[in-house]
């Protein structure tokens, strides 16, 4: 990923927050059939990511354990108009651009077919998202009949990605003058781009 120094995101908390807020990753791998991309929710567990795919998905047949993969997490994004820059009227040196936040996690994948691991992975993913959406009223795996749950588990494959490298980018007008940066931050807050506005506010403290 092309990452100029001024857009390189190094704040570990900001990186973790983006993965937590946008868990649906594009999982990319080079296979004997060429590049393959799947979109799967992932859960960070210390130095690894865990998730699962359908048994019918050939990814676990195309990749051997230890194969290199790339998980791409993408946060909010927004078109940026030159008209939002106060300096445009003075210098006329402005063009449209795009603001965004992304995290690339490089790692090595391994697949698990045993029921215990699959149950654990599904359980952790379910707990994380049900509690966030429904609190104490969230759906629990015990709400499903054993026969049905067993059938669903039989049709998935769990996987674990051991993280080798993380590269993150926050392209948020850091290369613009303070007046332009602050104006765009206000625009992001005003149009409901909460994540972009919050990160710009944090970055603004150190400008």
Protein Blocks (a to p, Z undefined) as FASTA:
>chain_A
ZZdfklmcfbfklmmmmmmmmmcccdddddfkbpcddddddddehjaccddddfklmklm
mpcghiacddddddddddddfklpmklmmnopacdddddddddddddddddfbfklmmmm
mmmmmmmmmmmmnommbccfklpcfklmmmmmmmcccdddddfbdcddddehklpcfklm
mmmmmmmmmnopaklmmmmmmmmmmZZ
